Amino acid sequence: FSVAVAVARGQTQQEPSLETTEGTGINISCSHPKIQPDWILWYRQLPGQGPELLALTAKESKEVPAIAGRLWVSADRRSSALWLERPRRGDAAVYYCALG
């Protein structure tokens, strides 16, 4: 089933869509080679709902309890990835990265 659908917005590049099976980890990546932001933010939007902030970071990787996952940030801050360790059907959503 489709767990994560990522979309490109502005200067960020993401996969058009991703699929996994329930319980199988999935990595959602975001690249912005022309921008080295002060902040990296990740949101998700569940069907019929508004965007929900999952995590923000200046540069360090961190755990994301809301999705039982982890946010990874590259050393130069030009890319990041959101790892969902054991996604469930309820995690099917649009996932966005944003820069600040």
C-alpha positions in Angstrom: 0.0 0.0 0.0 1.1 3.6 -0.5 2.5 4.9 2.8 4.4 8.0 1.7 3.9 10.3 -1.2 6.4 13.1 -1.4 6.1 16.1 -3.7 8.5 18.7 -5.0 8.0 22.3 -3.9 10.2 25.2 -5.0 13.9 24.4 -4.5 13.4 21.0 -2.9 13.5 17.7 -4.8 11.6 14.7 -3.5 10.4 11.4 -5.0 7.0 11.7 -6.7 5.7 8.7 -4.8 6.9 5.8 -2.6 5.2 2.6 -1.6 5.9 0.0 1.1 4.2 -2.8 2.9 3.0 -2.4 6.5 5.9 -2.8 8.9 8.6 -2.5 6.2 10.7 0.6 6.8 10.8 3.4 4.2 13.1 6.3 3.6 11.7 9.6 2.3 14.5 11.8 1.0 14.7 15.6 0.2 17.5 17.3 -1.7 18.1 21.0 -2.2 21.6 21.2 -3.6 21.5 25.0 -4.3 20.4 25.9 -0.8 22.1 25.5 2.6 19.2 26.4 5.0 19.3 27.4 8.6 16.4 25.1 9.4 15.0 22.0 7.8 11.4 21.1 8.6 9.3 18.0 7.8 5.6 18.0 7.6 3.0 15.4 6.7 -0.6 15.9 5.6 -3.0 13.0 6.3 -6.0 12.7 4.0 -8.6 15.4 4.7 -6.4 17.2 7.2 -4.1 20.1 7.4 -0.3 19.8 7.4 1.3 18.6 10.7 4.8 19.5 11.7 6.8 16.3 12.4 10.2 17.7 13.1 12.6 20.6 12.6 16.3 20.8 13.0 19.2 23.2 12.4 21.7 20.5 11.5 21.6 17.5 13.8 19.8 14.2 13.1 17.1 13.4 15.6 14.4 10.9 16.6 10.8 11.7 15.5 8.5 10.1 18.0 5.3 11.0 16.2 6.1 8.5 13.4 8.4 6.2 15.4 11.1 7.3 13.0 14.2 9.4 12.5 15.2 12.5 10.7 18.7 12.4 9.1 20.5 15.6 7.9 23.6 15.6 5.7 26.7 17.3 7.0 26.4 20.2 4.5 22.6 20.5 5.2 21.8 20.2 1.5 19.8 17.0 1.9 17.7 15.2 4.5 15.7 12.1 4.9 12.8 10.9 7.0 13.0 7.3 8.0 9.8 5.5 9.0 10.9 2.4 10.8 7.6 0.4 10.9 5.0 2.3 8.9 1.4 1.5 9.3 -1.6 2.1 7.0 -2.4 5.2 9.2 0.9 6.7 8.1 -0.3 7.0 4.5 0.1 10.7 3.8 1.8 13.4 1.8 5.2 14.2 3.3 6.9 17.5 2.7 10.3 18.9 3.5 10.6 22.7 3.9 13.5 25.0 4.3 13.9 28.0 6.6 
